[in-house]
Amino acid sequence: MVARADIPSPLQTAPFDDLDLDRDEDRKEWERRLMTLASTRLAGARARLERLSIIDADGNLVSRELPADMLPDSDTTLETG
């Protein structure tokens, strides 16, 4: 699998080893880092869903239809081995 440069890494972190979480301003900084990380991950997930045509630009589902293999009359089995 080839990594694409425009997709943020899922391994991004919000480190706190340089912060003293007993201090109010450091707790606020850590919360800011967490919110930034969460926003980045959400934007990446949304972009992926749009690329896969699962949602449109407004975040609405493109289709509510089930794939053929998930329909009640499908011959597909749940057994995997």
C-alpha positions, 0 to 999 in steps of 0.5 A: 500500500502506498501512502499518499502525501495529501492524507494526514497520518493517523499516527499524529499525536498531542504530546504533553510531556513538555507540559505540567498538567497541574498548571492551568495554562498547560492544561489549556495548551494540552486541550488546544493540542487535542482539539487541533488533533481531533479537527485534523483527524475529522477533516481527514476522515471526511475527505476520505468519505467524500473521495469514496463517494459515500458522502457529498460536499455537504456531508449527506449520504450519497446513497441509502441503497445497500450493496447487492451482497447485503440485500436480504435475497443475496446468496452471500454467506457470513461464514469466512472459513 
